[in-house]
Amino acid sequence: MTQRKLYLGPLTDNRRWDRVVIRSDDVIVVTPPKCGTTWMQTIIALLFSGDPEVETELSIRMPWVDIRLRDLEEVVERLEGMTHRRSMKSHTPMDGLPLDDQAQYICVFRHPLDAHLSNRRHMHNMPITFYAHWFPEDDPDGLAFRRFLDGGTEGFDMDAAPLAHILRHYSAAIALADRPNVTLFHFADMRRDLEGTFAKVAGLLDISHSAETMAQLVRAATFGNMRANAERFAPSGGKGFFKSDRAFFHSGSNGQWADVLSGDEIARYDAMMAESLTPEERAWLEYGSAGIPSG
């Protein structure tokens, strides 16, 4: 049995997974922060229920097991008491999770620069102050981006989702991508073809709904609908956890970094990516299937 890597940060403790007994039909969504976690969880919740009006309540019904902020005993008791099919989320790379041969692992990635800018806004929208010095509201000197490039994969850095941690997620997922129960999705592909994403996830989970129902589920999971109904779709929505539930769904766009980062900042990022990934690996991580040449 392969030794699991330890990931510990102010928010994350992957040892908490030791208390979870994985079931063969479990679905575990594994992503770096702000890469489409909530979107994929919503797709799964809609497919599980077949009801476009289902109250997803992701924080309770599909818990983030790693997070230290929730009492572990309560989370374990809640999971063990579920008689329906379960789904959970993790921001721990795949090499830090228990690997079951039957459970489905759905890994979602996004262009690292878009994920970074989304994470900046996310941190400003939260009451947690762990990372106020990482993501200053007024940042004329580009401190947040420097820390994104220079941060590591352990301890305090890890939970701020620096580039190194995103790359660790990616390499760990690629290493297991040949397993039939580990599948990689990309945020950009979900944006381009949400209907196709639903069909692919439904196939992986062996779930079937009528064409009419599937069309309703797809409409429910559009970015516009989720943002318009943010109290329903945001994790812990309607409970006052975020300063603004609607701000959780800021734009969902790709390429937002192009008008924000300087030429020097992009050059530093390019150098790190070229050093860390093959051209093919980088193309997919940044742009999904659109980054891979056809033919």
N, C-alpha and C positions, 0 to 999 in steps of 0.2 A: 504494500500500500504506500503510495507516494505521500511524503510529508507535506502537509499544508503550510504555506507561507503565512507568517504572522503579520497582520496589518492592524496597528494600533494608532489612533489619533484622538484628539479631543472629542470627536463625534463618533468615531468608528472603533469597534472592538469585534473582530471577526471570530473570536473565541466563543461568542454568544451562539454561533451556529452549532457548537458541540451539544447544546441542549435541545436542538430541533431534530426530531426523528423524521427523516424524509420519506414521503410516500411515493409510490411508483407513478402516480398520476399528478404529482406536484408540478407547478410551472414557476420557475424562478427567473425573474427579470434582472439581468446583471448589466450595469452601465456605469460609466463615469458620470458625475453629476452634470445635469443640464444637457443631456444628450437625447432626450426623448423618453425618459423613464415613465413619467406620468402618462404620456400619450400611449405607450405600449401597454401599460397596466390598464388603462381605460379600454383599449381594444380587447384585451383579454377579459375584462369584466363584462363587457357587452356581449362577447361571444359566449362566455359561460352562461349568461342569463337569457340571451336571445331577446332581451327587452331594451329598446332604445331609451326608455325612461328610468332604467335601473339607477338606484342611488349607489354610486360606486363606493363611497366611503373608504378610499384606498388605504388611509393610515391605519384603519381598524381591520378591514377585511383582507387586505393584502399587505401585511406589515413589512416595514423596513427592519429586518432582523438585526442588522449590525449596529444600529444607532443606540448610543448609550443613554439617550434622553428618556427612553421608555423602560419601565421596570421589566426586567427579563422574565421574572416569574409570571407576571401578568401576560406577557406576549406568548410564552410557552403554553400556559394554560388555555389561552384563547385559541391558539393553533391546534392544540390537542383536542379541543372541544368541537372543532369544525367537522361536521358530517358530510359537507359538500366538498367538491373539488377545490383545492387550495392553490393560491398563488402568493408568492412573496417577492420582495425586492431586495437588492443588495448593490451597494457601491464598492464592494470589495472585488478585486480582480479574480478571475476564475481559479487561479492557483492558490487562492486563500479560502475557497469554498469546498464543502463536502460534495463529492461527485457521485451521484447515483446513476446506475446504468439505465434506468427507465425514466426518471424525471426529466422534464424538458427544461433546458437552459436557453433563454433568449437574450442575446447580447445586442445592445443597441449603441451605435456610435454616431458621431457628428463631427463636422469639420472642427478641429481643435480651437481655432480662433473664434468661431461662432459660439462654441461651448464656453470659452473663457469670458467673452463679453456678456453672455447670458448669465453666467455665474456671478459676475460683478453686480449686475442688477439684482439678482436673486439675494445676494448677501445684504444689499442695501434695503431689501424688502422684509428682512427677518429681524426679530427682536434679539437674536443671539449676537453677542458682541465679540466672540472669539477672534474674528478676523477683521475687525475694524481697521487695524493697521495695515492689513494686506490690501484692502479694497477701500481706500479713502474716498469720500464723496467728491472732494476737490483734489484732483490728481494731475496738476500741470506738468509734473516731472516724469510721468509715466511709471510711477513706482509699482502699480498693480501689474503692469505687463512685464516689468523686469522680474518681479517675483514669480510670475507665471512661467517665465523661461528658466529661471534659476532654481526654482523649488525642487525638492527631492520627492522620494516615494515613501518616506517614513515619517512617523511622529506628526508634529504640528503641520508640516508642509502638506502632508497627504490629503487631509480633509479640505484644503483650499483648492484642490484639483489643479495642480500645476501641470505643465506639458509632460513632464517625466512620468507623472502618475497616469495620465491618459494613455501614454505609450505603453506603460506596464499593463494596463487593462487590455490594450489591443494585442500585444504580443502574447499574453496569457490566453486570450480567446482564440487567436490564430493557431496556437499550439494544440488546441483541442477541437478545431473546426472540422476535423475528419470524423469525429464521433457523430452518430446519427441523431443524438439528442442535444447537440450544441449547434445553434444557428445564429449567424450574424446578420443583423439588419442595420440599415443606415437611415438616419433622419431625412436626408435629401431624397432618398427613394420613397420614404413614407409620404413626403410632401408631393412628390411627382405622381405617385400612384397609390392612393390610400385604399382604393378598392382592391388592388392587387395585393397590398399588404394584408388586408383582412383575409383574403383567400389563402394566402400563404400561411398565416398564423392558424387559421381554422384547420388547414390540412395537417399541420404539425400536431395540433391538439386533438385531431380526430373529431372535430365538431362540425355538424352540418345543419344549416338553416335554409329555409326557402330563399329564392332570389329576392322576393319582396322584403323579407325580414333583413337579409344582408344589406340591402340598399338602405333601409332605415337605420341600421347599426352604423353604417359608414357615414351617413349624414350626421348622426349624433356625435361622431368622433372627429368631425372637421374642426380645424383650429378655430374658425369663427364661432362655431356653436359652443365649443368648450370655453372660449374667452367670454362669450356673452352670458354663459351660465357658470361663471367662475366659482361661485359659492358651492355649486354642486360638484364641480370637477377638480378643483384644486385640492391637493392633500390637506386635510384638516380644514377644508373650506367652510366658511360660515361660522367658524369658532373663534375668530379674532387672533389666530396665530400669526398670520401675515399682516403687515401694515395694509396691504391691499391684495385681496384674492385675484382681482382682475390683472394686477401687475405681474402675477405669477406667469400669466400667458402674455408676455410683453409683445412679441411680434411673431415668433416662430419662423423667422426668415433665415435665409442662407446668404452668406456673403456680406453680412452687416459690418464686418471688420474693415472692409476696403476703404470706407470713408472715415475711419476712426484712427487707424494705426499709421504711423509715419513710415516712410521708405526704409529708414534704418531699422525700425522695429520689425518690419516684415522680413528684411534681409537676415536679421539674427534668427528669426523663426525658421526661415528657409534653410539656413545652415544647420540648425539642429535637426530638422526633419530629414535632410539629405544624409546626415551622419547616422541617423537612427533606423531608417527604413529603406527598403528597395523602392525604386520608382513606382512599381506596381502596387506595393503595399500603401505607399503614400497616396497614390491616386484614389484608391478605394476609401481610405480613412477620411480624406478630405471631401470627396464628391460622390461616394457610393458607386453604383453601377455606371453612372454617367462618366466616371473617371477612368473606366476600363475601356480601351479601344475595342471596337467591334471587329469581328472577323478574325 
